[in-house]
Amino acid sequence: MRIRGRWGINISLFMIVLVLGILAVTRPGKKEGQVKSPLLALDLAALKTLTLENGEHIEFERKESGWQLVQPFSAAVNQARVEQLLAIASIIPAAEYPLPERSLQKGYGLSEPFARLNLAGVVLDFGGTAPLDHRRYVRMNEKLYLLDDNFSHQLASKATDFVDKKLIPEEVTIRALSMPGLKLSKSAEGVWASTPVLPVDQLQDLIMQWSTARAIEVRRGAPKVLGEKIELETSRGPISFSIFQKKPELILGREDLDLVFVMTGETARALLNQPPVSSSQNATAFPEGAEHQGEGSEHDDHEGPHADE
């Protein structure tokens, strides 16, 4: 009798576990909210316009050379940053529900969305986050979606965050360079010469530095002051920079774009054809056991705080 009783208990427990497993897999009552397709069924490769509103009105247009910022100002952009915005539309929602009445949308942060994407007329409004899993509420076409939120920092970006930080656009070649105390030009045969005369390898390195240089920060609003000029002749026409600051960072302005590019001290020395700082110049003698406290040392040229204009 005891053996039969134990077998009965075991069989009952097995049946309970089996039923719970089936329920866990099928999840009855949850099918309405499940989604298996991307948020937006749109040919993103054919998209020509993209607008982001997040306190700023930021517009992009797709040109032959790629995406271009057209509002609130015109500038070349980092293509990968724009593609990251587009990728949000391809996220598969965690859930989908009928849109609540307008009076209830405040609870989802949708009465005043913190960001809005307009993809050629299709509007995505981004609200708050769910209290338990912190998924983001998104409103689109009279439906409410929940998205795993790893994109909010992209939506919070300002226009200057999308600007290409390269001083010289991709696929643009330099033909001549003029800066204070130095002029470089390239002959029809492809030979570089300079005034004053510099070694060929030094000339080539300087051109390479300018061709690949990237800012650590881009700001809007070039100061309307006269500064030393850096003039470049390129395959796409002239580019002119004004030098507003040389240390601790190099700050260059492009008045035609109304933008300021901030470069590190190390990059500044390379672009201005200055010798690198040696370790002996960086070294500062301190008494044994003393804290390294010093201001105004040459070492500050490397990684100082961004100078405010």
Secondary structure, 3 states (H helix, E strand, C coil): CHHHHHHHHHHHHHHHHHHHHHHHHHCCCCHHHCCCCCCCCCCHHHCCEEEEECCCEEEEEEECCEEEEEECCCEEECHHHHHHHHHHHHCCCCEEEECCCHHHHHHHCCCCCCEEEEECCEEEEEEEECCCCCCEEEEECCEEEEECCCCHHHHCCCHHHHECCECCCCCCCEEEEEECCEEEEECCCCCEEEECCCCHHHHHHHHHHHHHCECCEEEECCCCCCCEEEEEEECCEEEEEEEEECCCCEEEEECCCCEEEEECHHHHHHHCCCCCCCHHHHCCCCCCCCCCCCCCCHHHHCCCCCCCC
